[in-house]
């Protein structure tokens, strides 16, 4: 349904079930950047 093509994959959905943002894989060197971007995307999705 959402076209999962990598593992791990994190998908943030809008209220209408459309994909707002997706993160594919994870780089342990950029974990802080991932966490910051994830927080931003979730906050924005909740405000929609």
Gaussian input, Z-matrix of N, CA and C with variables (Angstrom, degrees):
# hf/3-21g

backbone

0 1
 N
 C     1     B1
 C     2     B2     1     A1
 N     3     B3     2     A2     1     D1
 C     4     B4     3     A3     2     D2
 C     5     B5     4     A4     3     D3
 N     6     B6     5     A5     4     D4
 C     7     B7     6     A6     5     D5
 C     8     B8     7     A7     6     D6
 N     9     B9     8     A8     7     D7
 C    10    B10     9     A9     8     D8
 C    11    B11    10    A10     9     D9
 N    12    B12    11    A11    10    D10
 C    13    B13    12    A12    11    D11
 C    14    B14    13    A13    12    D12
 N    15    B15    14    A14    13    D13
 C    16    B16    15    A15    14    D14
 C    17    B17    16    A16    15    D15
 N    18    B18    17    A17    16    D16
 C    19    B19    18    A18    17    D17
 C    20    B20    19    A19    18    D18
 N    21    B21    20    A20    19    D19
 C    22    B22    21    A21    20    D20
 C    23    B23    22    A22    21    D21
 N    24    B24    23    A23    22    D22
 C    25    B25    24    A24    23    D23
 C    26    B26    25    A25    24    D24
 N    27    B27    26    A26    25    D25
 C    28    B28    27    A27    26    D26
 C    29    B29    28    A28    27    D27
 N    30    B30    29    A29    28    D28
 C    31    B31    30    A30    29    D29
 C    32    B32    31    A31    30    D30
 N    33    B33    32    A32    31    D31
 C    34    B34    33    A33    32    D32
 C    35    B35    34    A34    33    D33
 N    36    B36    35    A35    34    D34
 C    37    B37    36    A36    35    D35
 C    38    B38    37    A37    36    D36
 N    39    B39    38    A38    37    D37
 C    40    B40    39    A39    38    D38
 C    41    B41    40    A40    39    D39
 N    42    B42    41    A41    40    D40
 C    43    B43    42    A42    41    D41
 C    44    B44    43    A43    42    D42
 N    45    B45    44    A44    43    D43
 C    46    B46    45    A45    44    D44
 C    47    B47    46    A46    45    D45
 N    48    B48    47    A47    46    D46
 C    49    B49    48    A48    47    D47
 C    50    B50    49    A49    48    D48
 N    51    B51    50    A50    49    D49
 C    52    B52    51    A51    50    D50
 C    53    B53    52    A52    51    D51
 N    54    B54    53    A53    52    D52
 C    55    B55    54    A54    53    D53
 C    56    B56    55    A55    54    D54
 N    57    B57    56    A56    55    D55
 C    58    B58    57    A57    56    D56
 C    59    B59    58    A58    57    D57
 N    60    B60    59    A59    58    D58
 C    61    B61    60    A60    59    D59
 C    62    B62    61    A61    60    D60
 N    63    B63    62    A62    61    D61
 C    64    B64    63    A63    62    D62
 C    65    B65    64    A64    63    D63
 N    66    B66    65    A65    64    D64
 C    67    B67    66    A66    65    D65
 C    68    B68    67    A67    66    D66
 N    69    B69    68    A68    67    D67
 C    70    B70    69    A69    68    D68
 C    71    B71    70    A70    69    D69
 N    72    B72    71    A71    70    D70
 C    73    B73    72    A72    71    D71
 C    74    B74    73    A73    72    D72
 N    75    B75    74    A74    73    D73
 C    76    B76    75    A75    74    D74
 C    77    B77    76    A76    75    D75
 N    78    B78    77    A77    76    D76
 C    79    B79    78    A78    77    D77
 C    80    B80    79    A79    78    D78
 N    81    B81    80    A80    79    D79
 C    82    B82    81    A81    80    D80
 C    83    B83    82    A82    81    D81
 N    84    B84    83    A83    82    D82
 C    85    B85    84    A84    83    D83
 C    86    B86    85    A85    84    D84
 N    87    B87    86    A86    85    D85
 C    88    B88    87    A87    86    D86
 C    89    B89    88    A88    87    D87
 N    90    B90    89    A89    88    D88
 C    91    B91    90    A90    89    D89
 C    92    B92    91    A91    90    D90
 N    93    B93    92    A92    91    D91
 C    94    B94    93    A93    92    D92
 C    95    B95    94    A94    93    D93
 N    96    B96    95    A95    94    D94
 C    97    B97    96    A96    95    D95
 C    98    B98    97    A97    96    D96
 N    99    B99    98    A98    97    D97
 C   100   B100    99    A99    98    D98
 C   101   B101   100   A100    99    D99
 N   102   B102   101   A101   100   D100
 C   103   B103   102   A102   101   D101
 C   104   B104   103   A103   102   D102
 N   105   B105   104   A104   103   D103
 C   106   B106   105   A105   104   D104
 C   107   B107   106   A106   105   D105
 N   108   B108   107   A107   106   D106
 C   109   B109   108   A108   107   D107
 C   110   B110   109   A109   108   D108
 N   111   B111   110   A110   109   D109
 C   112   B112   111   A111   110   D110
 C   113   B113   112   A112   111   D111
 N   114   B114   113   A113   112   D112
 C   115   B115   114   A114   113   D113
 C   116   B116   115   A115   114   D114
 N   117   B117   116   A116   115   D115
 C   118   B118   117   A117   116   D116
 C   119   B119   118   A118   117   D117
 N   120   B120   119   A119   118   D118
 C   121   B121   120   A120   119   D119
 C   122   B122   121   A121   120   D120
 N   123   B123   122   A122   121   D121
 C   124   B124   123   A123   122   D122
 C   125   B125   124   A124   123   D123
 N   126   B126   125   A125   124   D124
 C   127   B127   126   A126   125   D125
 C   128   B128   127   A127   126   D126
 N   129   B129   128   A128   127   D127
 C   130   B130   129   A129   128   D128
 C   131   B131   130   A130   129   D129
 N   132   B132   131   A131   130   D130
 C   133   B133   132   A132   131   D131
 C   134   B134   133   A133   132   D132
 N   135   B135   134   A134   133   D133
 C   136   B136   135   A135   134   D134
 C   137   B137   136   A136   135   D135
 N   138   B138   137   A137   136   D136
 C   139   B139   138   A138   137   D137
 C   140   B140   139   A139   138   D138
 N   141   B141   140   A140   139   D139
 C   142   B142   141   A141   140   D140
 C   143   B143   142   A142   141   D141

   B1=1.4422
   B2=1.5308
   B3=1.3419
   B4=1.4544
   B5=1.5221
   B6=1.3022
   B7=1.4620
   B8=1.5203
   B9=1.3087
   B10=1.4595
   B11=1.5184
   B12=1.3247
   B13=1.4543
   B14=1.5163
   B15=1.2938
   B16=1.4582
   B17=1.5139
   B18=1.3197
   B19=1.4484
   B20=1.5149
   B21=1.2870
   B22=1.4595
   B23=1.5189
   B24=1.3040
   B25=1.4602
   B26=1.5224
   B27=1.3142
   B28=1.4547
   B29=1.5111
   B30=1.3263
   B31=1.4581
   B32=1.5177
   B33=1.3229
   B34=1.4618
   B35=1.5194
   B36=1.3285
   B37=1.4583
   B38=1.5209
   B39=1.3289
   B40=1.4626
   B41=1.5279
   B42=1.3212
   B43=1.4655
   B44=1.5235
   B45=1.3399
   B46=1.4617
   B47=1.5364
   B48=1.3300
   B49=1.4646
   B50=1.5243
   B51=1.3137
   B52=1.4608
   B53=1.5284
   B54=1.3216
   B55=1.4572
   B56=1.5220
   B57=1.3153
   B58=1.4523
   B59=1.5239
   B60=1.3351
   B61=1.4684
   B62=1.5203
   B63=1.3185
   B64=1.4543
   B65=1.5190
   B66=1.3118
   B67=1.4544
   B68=1.5200
   B69=1.3210
   B70=1.4618
   B71=1.5175
   B72=1.3335
   B73=1.4560
   B74=1.5152
   B75=1.2898
   B76=1.4622
   B77=1.5197
   B78=1.2971
   B79=1.4548
   B80=1.5168
   B81=1.3191
   B82=1.4627
   B83=1.5189
   B84=1.3181
   B85=1.4589
   B86=1.5242
   B87=1.3291
   B88=1.4583
   B89=1.5279
   B90=1.3280
   B91=1.4633
   B92=1.5275
   B93=1.3089
   B94=1.4654
   B95=1.5257
   B96=1.3190
   B97=1.4674
   B98=1.5263
   B99=1.3306
   B100=1.4687
   B101=1.5242
   B102=1.3298
   B103=1.4622
   B104=1.5248
   B105=1.3188
   B106=1.4605
   B107=1.5176
   B108=1.3268
   B109=1.4666
   B110=1.5233
   B111=1.3288
   B112=1.4592
   B113=1.5268
   B114=1.3158
   B115=1.4674
   B116=1.5218
   B117=1.3195
   B118=1.4626
   B119=1.5267
   B120=1.3279
   B121=1.4644
   B122=1.5231
   B123=1.3230
   B124=1.4626
   B125=1.5150
   B126=1.3256
   B127=1.4720
   B128=1.5225
   B129=1.3289
   B130=1.4599
   B131=1.5288
   B132=1.3272
   B133=1.4642
   B134=1.5165
   B135=1.3108
   B136=1.4556
   B137=1.5314
   B138=1.3141
   B139=1.4608
   B140=1.5252
   B141=1.3103
   B142=1.4668
   B143=1.5177
   A1=111.20
   A2=117.06
   A3=120.42
   A4=113.26
   A5=117.99
   A6=120.78
   A7=114.14
   A8=116.93
   A9=120.70
   A10=108.22
   A11=116.39
   A12=119.33
   A13=113.49
   A14=118.20
   A15=121.28
   A16=109.94
   A17=115.14
   A18=118.61
   A19=107.93
   A20=121.77
   A21=125.79
   A22=111.16
   A23=116.54
   A24=121.57
   A25=108.58
   A26=115.61
   A27=122.13
   A28=107.78
   A29=116.93
   A30=121.52
   A31=108.93
   A32=115.60
   A33=121.24
   A34=106.71
   A35=115.78
   A36=121.42
   A37=111.25
   A38=113.97
   A39=120.32
   A40=107.80
   A41=116.28
   A42=120.38
   A43=112.47
   A44=117.22
   A45=120.88
   A46=111.96
   A47=116.71
   A48=124.64
   A49=113.70
   A50=117.43
   A51=120.79
   A52=108.17
   A53=116.63
   A54=120.74
   A55=109.80
   A56=115.82
   A57=122.21
   A58=109.59
   A59=115.50
   A60=120.26
   A61=108.14
   A62=115.68
   A63=118.94
   A64=110.04
   A65=114.32
   A66=122.83
   A67=106.44
   A68=116.95
   A69=121.09
   A70=108.00
   A71=114.91
   A72=119.72
   A73=111.12
   A74=115.12
   A75=120.66
   A76=108.09
   A77=114.92
   A78=122.06
   A79=106.81
   A80=117.70
   A81=120.34
   A82=112.18
   A83=117.67
   A84=120.92
   A85=111.92
   A86=117.20
   A87=122.02
   A88=112.38
   A89=117.64
   A90=120.52
   A91=112.09
   A92=118.73
   A93=121.24
   A94=110.62
   A95=117.07
   A96=121.03
   A97=110.05
   A98=116.74
   A99=120.95
   A100=110.46
   A101=117.65
   A102=120.92
   A103=111.53
   A104=117.61
   A105=120.51
   A106=111.76
   A107=116.94
   A108=121.02
   A109=110.45
   A110=117.39
   A111=121.73
   A112=110.48
   A113=117.18
   A114=121.58
   A115=111.07
   A116=117.26
   A117=121.86
   A118=110.52
   A119=116.84
   A120=121.27
   A121=111.68
   A122=117.86
   A123=120.92
   A124=110.33
   A125=117.42
   A126=120.81
   A127=110.58
   A128=116.90
   A129=120.84
   A130=110.84
   A131=117.61
   A132=121.18
   A133=110.98
   A134=117.19
   A135=120.83
   A136=112.05
   A137=117.31
   A138=121.08
   A139=112.95
   A140=117.74
   A141=121.33
   A142=111.31
   D1=-41.69
   D2=-177.09
   D3=-106.12
   D4=5.07
   D5=175.52
   D6=67.35
   D7=47.84
   D8=178.45
   D9=-64.42
   D10=125.81
   D11=-178.38
   D12=-134.26
   D13=6.57
   D14=178.03
   D15=-149.00
   D16=164.77
   D17=-179.13
   D18=-139.88
   D19=131.14
   D20=-6.28
   D21=-74.99
   D22=158.58
   D23=178.18
   D24=-137.81
   D25=132.53
   D26=177.99
   D27=-115.55
   D28=128.39
   D29=-178.10
   D30=-121.26
   D31=131.01
   D32=175.17
   D33=-107.67
   D34=123.52
   D35=-176.07
   D36=-103.54
   D37=149.90
   D38=170.61
   D39=-80.56
   D40=171.11
   D41=179.58
   D42=-61.19
   D43=-26.07
   D44=179.63
   D45=-87.84
   D46=11.91
   D47=177.16
   D48=71.72
   D49=12.43
   D50=174.02
   D51=-86.65
   D52=149.97
   D53=-179.21
   D54=-71.25
   D55=127.87
   D56=174.58
   D57=-91.45
   D58=-47.09
   D59=-179.18
   D60=-155.06
   D61=148.98
   D62=174.84
   D63=-137.65
   D64=141.93
   D65=177.45
   D66=-113.36
   D67=126.86
   D68=179.80
   D69=-113.76
   D70=126.70
   D71=-179.78
   D72=71.30
   D73=-177.24
   D74=177.04
   D75=-154.36
   D76=139.04
   D77=177.80
   D78=-110.68
   D79=114.61
   D80=-175.95
   D81=-60.61
   D82=-21.35
   D83=177.92
   D84=-75.39
   D85=-20.06
   D86=-177.79
   D87=-115.27
   D88=26.34
   D89=-174.61
   D90=-62.33
   D91=-36.73
   D92=179.02
   D93=-66.87
   D94=-40.52
   D95=177.11
   D96=-63.27
   D97=-42.34
   D98=177.45
   D99=-59.57
   D100=-48.57
   D101=-178.55
   D102=-61.86
   D103=-41.70
   D104=179.17
   D105=-64.86
   D106=-45.67
   D107=179.76
   D108=-65.52
   D109=-39.16
   D110=178.64
   D111=-60.25
   D112=-46.30
   D113=179.06
   D114=-59.65
   D115=-43.96
   D116=179.37
   D117=-61.27
   D118=-48.21
   D119=-177.72
   D120=-63.78
   D121=-40.29
   D122=179.98
   D123=-66.80
   D124=-44.18
   D125=178.97
   D126=-59.50
   D127=-44.93
   D128=179.40
   D129=-63.24
   D130=-41.83
   D131=-179.55
   D132=-63.51
   D133=-37.94
   D134=-179.78
   D135=-70.35
   D136=-25.35
   D137=179.85
   D138=-83.46
   D139=-15.19
   D140=-178.06
   D141=-71.41

